[in-house]
């Protein structure tokens, strides 16, 4: 058996090396969705609106996607330990800037840089991990663990940061991230040798042009989908110019890739049918994945749960994700047909959406939502890893890097589209239902008069004067209407997602080619996106 590359010192045991490599990923994964841990607290701290915080997450994602391919040149240029130390130090520096800044316009570009650094962390950590795994089982388990960590990032962040954000300013979470890098940095200095995985290639002919165009298109897509509904889409010149810029830059980018000898993204990957099917399923799954955000909003605004309570409830979703990833990994190792993995996964997502549609109410027992949240996590965990493995394994090994990059771009697109759809339903559908309620509620309506009378009497019994009780009862009526608008918008969204999942299930069940295809990793050097 070939001797492993002596990247780590001889005295370091295998278990310690693997722990260090995976622990290096954890702080960066936490940084990924950190602003969404409490979006209202983040918006209040920076004096911005929630859409700005969503855009900060999208910029991190765009930096990760855009820099993924270009990063490989730096990976080949620098020695392993010095490269680790460099981007870990830069991550600590960016976390320090985020901790001290109060301006969202400083936060946004820093978040993009953090995404670029996250790409370096992922590529190098997993490349080192894969060099130490000499069996298919070990490689696919590591693959599943990494994506399981990504899936668990949001509920884990909510759980870890809920108490911190409740007790301190929002920026305390960046201080925590800053110090979480220190053990990783010390461990790297102690156990790593300063060696290279590849022959050193000089940093010339870097395709900065393709990186700039690609990243700009990604950022503009996020901008349009996050702010589009707020700006009334193409009625606003900012959205119109962004659309024109996307069309122009995409055309130039595609022409450039076709004529280049070494393209930034090899477009030959789109010749493979399985790859395109995998992208479609991955896109649908990512849209469905973030439906839990509406559930959390329902818990907070309608049922009145505090953020800590919501984070504890989401531990059920987190446990479902873990179980789903474990089951999916076992099914991949057993070479199960991809149809037998996708069908139960999307069926679980359908059960979650349909059950939540009927469980939305202004008064409810929290225990009613435990099983649906677990089912949603189980469905997402079951679908994601096999889909990415299926898509990447559909192309030759030589095109694996481009396939991984496009899978990453599709996940980013699904994330942004899900935010765009949710914003549309929240801003348009909720206001439509609110106006519909107002049209039917007047002072002469017997139901309204009875409600105001009961509330006024109840408040007066608690010591309020008649005038104060009357004004407070009107506010309670408005709050009730807002709650009903929130419920109706959530039900509309979940109904649409249910029909989307039904369509996906029909395609998976009807398409006969999927019955004889499996998902597996072809190369032990493959670095997943």
N, C-alpha and C positions, 0 to 999 in steps of 0.2 A: 504494500500500500504506500502511496506517495506521502512523503513527509510534508505536513502543513507548512505554509510560508511562515517564517519566524517573526511574525508581526508582534507577538507578545513574548514576554520574558519566559524563560523555561520554568521558573518556579510557580507561575500563575496556573492554577488548575482550570480545566475546561469550564466547569460550572461558574467560576468567578468571571471568566472572560465573557460568557454569554450573558451573565447578569449585568455586567458593565455595558455591553453593547445595547441591550434593551433598555437599561436605565438611562442611557444617553438620549434615547428617543422620547422618554416620558415628559421632560420639561417642555420640549418643543411641541409635542402633541397637545399638552395642556395650553400652551400659548395659542394654538390654532384657533379654537372657538372660545377663547377666554372672554372677549367682550360680550358674548351672548350669554355668559353665566348669569348676568342680571342686566338686561339691556336697558331698563329704565334707570337703574343706578348709574350705569355708564353714561347714558345720555345726559343725566342730571349733572354728573361730575364735569363733563366736558362742555356743558352748556350747548348741546346740540340736540338733534332730533333722533329718534330711534333708527331712521333710515341711514344716518351717518355711521352708526355703530354697525349696522348690517354691511355697509359698504367697506368698513374697516376689515371685517372678516373676509369679504370678497377679495379685497386687495391682497391679503395674506395668501389666499388661495391662488390668485392670479400670479403672484410672485413665485409660488411653488411650481405652478404649471409652466410658466414661461421660461424659467431658468433651468428646468429639469434636464433638457438636452445639452445646453451650453455648459452646465456644471461638470459634465463628464470630462471636458478638456482640463479644467482645474484639478479634477480628480487624478488625471494622468500626469499632471505637471508637478504637483507637490508631493512630498513624502507624507506617509499616512499620519504619523503622529503630529507633525507640524500643521498639517491640514486640519486635523481634529481640534488642535489647540486654537488655531486661527478662528474657525467659525464658531467655536464655543465661546471664545472671548467676545466676538462680535455679537453673538446672541445676548450675552450678559450686558454688553454696552447698549444695545437697543432696548433691552428691558429696563435699564436704568433711565434712558431717555423717556420711555413711556411712563415711568414712575414719576418723573419730575414735571412732565409737560401737562398743561391744562388746556391746550389748544388742539382742537380736532384736526386742524390743517397741518400740524406737526405730526400728529399720530398717524394720519393716513399714509404718507410716504414711508414712515418707519415700519408700518405693518407690511408694506410691500417688500421691504428689505428683509424683514423677518421671514417672510415666505420664501425668499431666495435662499436664506441661510437654512431654513428647514429642509429645502431640497438637498442641500449638501449633507445635512445630518442623515437624512433617510438613505440617500444613495451610498454613502460611505459605510454607515452602520450595517446596512443589509448586505452590502458587498462583502464586508469582512465576515459577517455571519455566514453567508453562503459558502465562503471558502473553507469554513470549518465543519460544514455539514456534508457528509459523504454518502448519505442514503436519501432516497426519494422521500421516505417518511419524514425524516428530520427537516428537509427543505420545505415541504408543504406544511408541516406544523409551524415552522417559523414564519412562513408566509401568512398563515392564518392568525398567528399571534399578533403580527404587525397590524393587519387590517382590523382585527378585533380591538386593538388599542385605539385605532382611529374611530371606530364606531362608538366606543365607550367614552370618547372624549367629552361630549356634551353633558350626559348625565353625571359623569365623574366630576367635571368642573362644577356643575351646580351643587353637588353634594359637598365638595371640599371647600368651595368659596362662599357658601351661603352664610355661614356664621361670621366669616371675615368681613364680608361686604355689609352685613347688618351692624357690625360693631365699629367699622372704620370707613374711611373714604374708599371709593372704588379702586384707586391706584395701588392700594395695599397688595392687590393680587399680583401686580408686576414686581413688587418687592419680593414676594414669595417666590416667583419664578426666577428672579435674579439669583437668590441664594440656593435654589434647587440645582443650579448648574455647578456649584462649587464642588460637591462630592464627585461628580462626573469628571471634572477637570483634574482634580487631585488623583483620581484613579487612573486616568489616562497617562499622567506623568509617571506614575509608579510602575505600571505593568506593560507599557508599549515600548517596542524598539522603533528606532527611526529608519524604517525600511519602506520600500516601494512595492506596490502590487504589480506595476507595469513599468516598461521602459519610459524614461522621462521624455515627453514631447514638449518642445518649446511652444510658448503661447503666441503663435503667429497665426494669421488667417482665422481669427475668431469671428464667427458669423454674428457680429453684433447687430447687423442690419436686420437679419431675420428675427433675432431675439427681441429687438425693439418693436418691430411691426407686430409680431405675435403677441407680446405682452400688452401692447397698446390696444389691440383688438379685444383681448380678454378683459382688460379694465373697462373698456367702453361697453362691452356686453353687460358686465356687472352693473355699471352705472345706469344703463337704460332699464334693465329689469328691476332694479331696486327703486329708482326714482321715477320711472315712467308713469305709474298711476298717479303719483303726487303731482306731476307736471302736466297731466293730461296728454301723455304720449306725444304724438307728432304735432300737436298744437303748439308745443313749446319749441323754440328754435334750438335750444341746447340738445334736445332729443333728436331733432331732425339732423343737425350737423353731426351728431354722434353716429347716427345710422349711415349717413353718407360716408363718414370716415371709415366705418367698419367695412362697407362694401368696397371702397377704394383700396384700403390696405389689404383686405383679403384677396382681392384680384391680383394685386402686385405680389403678395406673398406666394400665392399658388403658382404664378408664372415663374417666380424666382426658384421655387423648389423643383419645377420641371426642367429647368435649364442648368441647374447646378450639378456638378459632378458628385459632391457629397452634400446632399440636401439636409437642411435642418430637421425636416420631417419627411421621411420617405413615403410618398403617396401610394406606392405599390401595395401597401397594406390593405387598401380599400378594394383590392381585387378578390379578396377572400370572403366568401359568403358567411362562414361562421363568425368571422371577426365583426362583420356588420350586424349580424344578429345579436352578438354579445353586447355591442355598443347600444343597440336599441333597448335591450333588457336592462342594462346598467342605467341608462337614462331614466327609464320608467321607475326603477327601484329607487333612484336618488330623489325623484320628485315625491314619491310616497314616504320616503324615510323621514322627512322633516315635518310630517303631519303632527308629530308629537308636540311641536311648538305651539300649535293651536290648543291642544289639550292643556298644556301648562298655563297658557293665557286664560283659558276657561277656569282652571283651578284658582288662579289669582284674582281675576276680576269678577267672576260670577259667584263662585263659592266662597271667596274671601280668604283663601289660604295664604299664609305668609310664605316668603321664598324658602325658608328653612323647611317648612312642612312639605312644600312642593318637591324639594330636593330629596326628601326622605321617601316620598311616594315613588319618585323616579328610580329608586333602587330596584324596584320590580322590573322596570324597563331595562336597566343595566344587567340584571341577572338573566333576563331573556336573551339579550345580545350575547352574553358569554356562552350560554347553553347552545344558542343557534350556531355560533362560530365553531364550537366543538363538534356538533353533529355534522356540520358541513364539511369540516376537515376529515372526519371519519368517512363520510360518503365519497369524498375525492380519493382518499387512499384506497377505498374498495372499488374504484373505477366504476361508480354508478353512472348510469345514463344521466345526462344533464337535465333531461325532461323530468326525471324522478326527483331532482333536487329543486328545480324551479317551481313545479306545480304545488308541492306542499308549502313552499315559502310564500308564494303569492296568495295561496289560499288562506294562509294565516293572516296576511296583511288585509285581505278582503274581510275576514271575520272581525278583525280589529276595527276597520272603518265602519262596517255595518252595525256592530254592537255599540260603538261610540255614538253613532247617529241616533240611536234610541235611548242612550243613557244621558244625553245632554238635558239638563233641567236646572231650574233656578235653585232647587234644594235637592241635595243628594247625599248619600252616605259614601264616604271616601272608599270604603271597602268594595264598592261596586266596580271600581276602576282598576283594582289590582290585577285581576286576570287579563283584561284587555291590554294593559300596558306590558305585561309579560309576553303576551302573544305578539304584540307589535315588535318587541325586541327580538323575539325568537324568529319571526319571519324575516326581518332585515338581516340578522346574523346568518340565517340559512341561505340567503340569496347572494349576498355581496361577494364573498370570497370565491365561490365557484364560478360566478359570472366573470370576474376579472381573470381568473386562471383560464377559463374557457376562451375568452377573447384573445389573450396573449398567446396561448398555445395554438391558436388557429393560423398563425403566420409562421414562416420559417424563423429559425433562431437568429439569423442575421438581421431580421427586421424587428426583433423583439423590443429594442429600445424605442423605436418609433411607435410600435403598437402600445407599449406601456404609456408613452407620452400622450397618445390620443385617448386612451382610457382615462387618464388623469384629466384631460380637457373635457371629456364627456361628463365626468363626475362634477367638475366645476360648473359646467353648463346646467346640469340637473339641479345643483345647489341654487344657482341664480334664478333659474326658471321657477323653482318651488317658492322662493322668496317673492318673485314677481306675481305669481298666482295668488299667494296668500295676501300680499298687499292689495291686489285687485279686489279680492273678496272682502277684505277688512275695510277698505276705504269706500268701495262702491256698494257692495251688497249690504253691509251693515247700515250705511246711511239710507239705502233704499228701504230696508225694513223699518228703520227708525221713522222715516217720513210716513210710511204706511200706517204705523201705529198712531202717529200724531193726527193723521187724517180721520181716524176713527175715535179718538179720545178728545172729548170736549167737556166743558164745565156742566153742560146739561145732560151728559150721558149718565144714566143711573148707576152704572158700574163704577165710573170715576167718582161720582159724588159719594157713593157708599164707601169706597176706598179712602177718600180724603177724610170723611167723617170718622171712620174707625181709627185711622192713624192719628188724627187730631185728638180724639178722646184718649187714646192710649198714651200719647205724649203729655197731655195735660195731667193724667193720673200720675205721671212720674215727676210732676212739679213744674212743668212749663206753663207760661201764660198762654192765653188763647191765641194771641197774635203770633207768638213764636211757634206754637204748635202748628198753626195753619200754614206758615211759611215752610216749616220743616216737612210737613206732610206733602207739600208740592215737590220738594226736593227728593223725597222718597219715591214719589211717582216717577220723576224723571230718571232716577237711578234704576228703577224697575224697568223702564222702557229701554234704557241703555243695555241692561242685562239681557233683555229679550232680543235686542238687535245683535248682541254678541252671540247668543245661542243660535239664532237663525243663520248668521253668516257662517258659523262653524258647521252647522248641519248642511248648508249648501255646499261647502267645500268638501266635506266628507262624502257627500253623495256623488259629486263629480269624480273624486278619487276612486270611489267604489266602482263606478262604470269604467274608468280607465283600467283598473285591475281586472275586471271581468273581461274586457277586450284583450288584455295581455294573456290571461289564462286560456282564452279561446285560441289565440294564435299559437301558444305553446302546445296545446292539445291537438290542434288540427295539423300543424306543420309536420309532415312525416319524417323529414330529414333529421329532426332532433332525436328521434327514437334510437338512432344508432351512433350518436356522438357522445363522447365523454370529455372530461376536463382533466388535464394533467400538465405538469411542468416538464418541458422538454430539456431545458438546460440548467445545469447546476450553477451557472454563472449569471443567470437572469436576475436582474434587480427590479423588483416590482415598483410600479408608480405609486 
